[in-house]
Amino acid sequence: MPIDWPPYSPDLNPIKHVWKRLKELVYQLHPEFEDLKENEADKELAKAWIKEAWDAIDMDFIGGLLDSIPRRRLAVRRAGGWYTKY
C-alpha cells in the first residue's frame, strides 16, 4: 500500500532531534569531548561518553517526538508538502 506522502516534504523523521539531543548531552556531560585526539584510547573514551549520554536521554523526550508525528504530518500536508514551523 503506497504512502500518501507530499512530494516536497521536509524530513519528518524524529531521529534528527534525537541526534541533536545526544550531541548536546555529550558536550554537557563532557565539555572536554572536543579535545579528544585521533587515537584508540580517546576513541574508546568517546564511545563510553556517547553511551553515557545516550542513557541520559529522557524517554519522555522520545515519546514527545513520537507523539508529534501526526501534528507534523498534518502541518506538512496543509503546507502542500513544503516546510512548516516544525
C-alpha positions as CSV (number, residue, x, y, z in Angstrom):
1,M,0.0,0.0,0.0
2,P,1.7,3.3,-1.1
3,I,2.1,6.1,1.4
4,D,0.3,9.3,0.6
5,W,3.4,11.5,1.1
6,P,3.8,15.1,-0.1
7,P,6.4,15.3,-2.8
8,Y,8.4,18.2,-1.2
9,S,8.0,17.3,2.4
10,P,11.0,18.0,4.7
11,D,12.4,15.1,6.7
12,L,9.7,14.2,9.3
13,N,11.9,11.6,10.9
14,P,12.2,12.5,14.6
15,I,15.7,10.9,14.8
16,K,17.3,14.2,13.8
17,H,16.1,15.6,17.0
18,V,17.4,12.7,19.0
19,W,20.9,13.1,17.4
20,K,20.8,16.8,18.3
21,R,19.9,16.0,21.9
22,L,22.6,13.3,22.1
23,K,25.2,15.8,20.9
24,E,24.0,18.4,23.5
25,L,24.2,15.8,26.3
26,V,27.7,14.6,25.3
27,Y,29.1,18.2,25.5
28,Q,27.1,19.0,28.6
29,L,28.4,15.9,30.4
30,H,31.9,16.1,28.9
31,P,32.9,19.5,27.6
32,E,36.4,18.2,27.1
33,F,35.0,15.9,24.3
34,E,36.2,18.4,21.7
35,D,39.8,17.9,23.0
36,L,39.9,14.2,22.2
37,K,42.6,13.0,19.8
38,E,42.5,10.5,16.9
39,N,43.9,7.6,18.9
40,E,42.4,4.3,20.1
41,A,42.3,5.3,23.8
42,D,40.4,8.5,23.0
43,K,38.1,6.7,20.6
44,E,37.2,4.3,23.4
45,L,36.6,7.2,25.7
46,A,34.4,8.9,23.2
47,K,32.3,5.7,22.8
48,A,31.9,5.5,26.5
49,W,30.8,9.1,26.8
50,I,28.4,8.8,23.9
51,K,26.8,5.7,25.5
52,E,26.5,7.6,28.8
53,A,24.8,10.5,27.0
54,W,22.5,8.0,25.2
55,D,21.5,6.5,28.5
56,A,20.7,10.0,29.8
57,I,18.2,10.8,27.1
58,D,14.8,11.1,28.8
59,M,12.2,8.7,27.4
60,D,9.6,11.4,27.8
61,F,11.6,13.4,25.2
62,I,11.5,10.4,22.8
63,G,7.8,9.9,23.5
64,G,7.1,13.6,22.8
65,L,8.8,13.3,19.4
66,L,6.8,10.3,18.5
67,D,3.6,12.0,19.7
68,S,4.4,15.0,17.4
69,I,4.5,12.9,14.2
70,P,0.7,13.2,13.4
71,R,0.8,17.0,14.0
72,R,3.9,17.4,11.9
73,R,2.4,15.3,9.1
74,L,-0.8,17.4,9.1
75,A,1.3,20.6,9.1
76,V,3.2,19.4,6.0
77,R,0.1,18.4,4.3
78,R,-1.5,21.8,5.0
79,A,1.7,23.4,3.6
80,G,1.3,21.5,0.4
81,G,4.5,19.5,1.1
82,W,6.6,22.5,1.9
83,Y,8.4,23.4,5.1
84,T,6.5,24.3,8.2
85,K,7.3,25.7,11.6
86,Y,8.2,22.3,12.9
